[in-house]
Amino acid sequence: MNKKSMLWSVMSLFVLASMLLAACGGGAVATEAPAATEAPAATEAPAAATEAPAAEEVSALPEGDGEVIILGGYGEADAANFQQVLTEFGEANGIKITFTSLASFDTDIKVKIESGQEPDIALWPQPGGLKDLAADNLVPLAEVFDVTGPQSTLVPGWDQLAVVDGNLYGLPVSANMKSLVFYNPSAFEAAGYAVPTSEAELVALEEQIKADGTGFPWCAGIESGGATGWAFTDWMEQYVLMFHGPEAYAKWISGELDFASPEISQAAEYVSKRLLAEGQVNGGGLTMATDSFGNTAPLFANGKAEGQCFMMRQGSFIVGFMPEDIQAEAAAGDYSHIDAFPLPTPDGAQAGVIGGGDLFGVFQGHVDQDVAKVAAFIASDEVLKYMVSAGAISPHKTFDSALYPNELNRKIGEAMAAAAVFGFDGSDQMPAEVNAEFWAAGTDYVAGRATWAEAAERIDSKYP
């Protein structure tokens, strides 16, 4: 720990803040759903983390003082689980590691920096916040430890989220996932439907539901108060990534690829076909625009007359918006009324998942042997072994899926691990004015108040 952090370590308060499993950040405007109900804790403790990752270059760094301070924005359960694994690792390596959650991380970390009280390591809930501070405040991770190890085990895409001017400043610790389709297994069984494993099977299922008159294929509300429209942006991000890959996805976020371009327009057309075609969603686009994203009740309704839907594409947090009896069943390991499968990949596209997570960076003036060991550890696939008990997902392909606390979490984690590429929530990486217009113009498009060309022109005009 750097000496100028000593005063901070004495004075700082341990403030724990709730964090969305699928939230896109800690800003003042909520862009996602409130925090979901936490999963039950794992009953068996994983093997202890006792060894620091091998790194010959660590010995060339200054000796540490035996302490490492980390700041982040984790909620209470995640913070406790993170501290548990850090303490375990620290005791095995002679390092006192302290993690503190800040109530408003994005704002509070800037105050810490300005007052000279920055930590050794910090975890950002959005890559944009980390990248904004990188050049003047952070150290390229390759100067701290050998990053090739974690880069080789991460799902592709995660290792490129915090690259600035060719230097890697951040790597992920934890993840959440949105590319999931939730469904009611009992309703599927009663109607004789099978879980689709391909796009062709998904399309066939949609048509069968409509032909049978059993209900509607999708629940897809996008209303969310002042953040109405974000659920539509998630659908767009999903298909931009799948159809055009991470490079085009990144160019779209930066404004190099217009919303009016053929690539983004293709995604809009695909979302329209999936959700806005007749019979796909109860009430069509007008109802979608006013129906809450968290309205899960139709998944458990009985028949078309009651507005029953059979599928809902949402983030892993959505279980927290389901009826209490359904949540209780899931918590007890009973998935007879709720389960999930990965959204199938369209023909000619590549499997990709959309989600969020927390990335860490190391501050300038704080690099020593202790910090290097801790940084290498939290970049590894071992650090999440306790946090998964509260719903976190590992961004590593090599994470031991047996550590997930239940079948549903394991299924989500395995879907992340199997993804060909990961895309961090795109709209939240766009400039604030672009993001807000994406919500607003997207909502108008869904409701039929604007064509895609009109919506795209509005959004593109907000780029500087």
Secondary structure by P-SEA (a helix, b strand, c coil): ccccaaaaaacccbbbbbbbccccccccccccccccccccccccccccccccccccccccccccccbbbbbbbccaaaaaaaaaaaaaaaaacccbbbbbbbccaaaaaaaaaaacccccbbbbccaaaaaaacccccccccccccaaaaaaaccccccccccccccccccccccccccbbbbcaaaaaaacccccccaaaaaaaaaaaaaacccccccccccccccccaaaaaaaaaaaaaaccaaaaaaaaacccccccaaaaaaaaaaaaaccccccccccaaaaaacccccccccccccccccccccccccccccccccaaaaaaaaaccccccccccccccccccbbbbbbbbbbbbbcccccaaaaaaaaaaacccccccccccccccccccccccccccaaaaaaaaaaaacccccccccccccaaaaaaaaaaaaaaaaccccaaaaaaaaaaacc
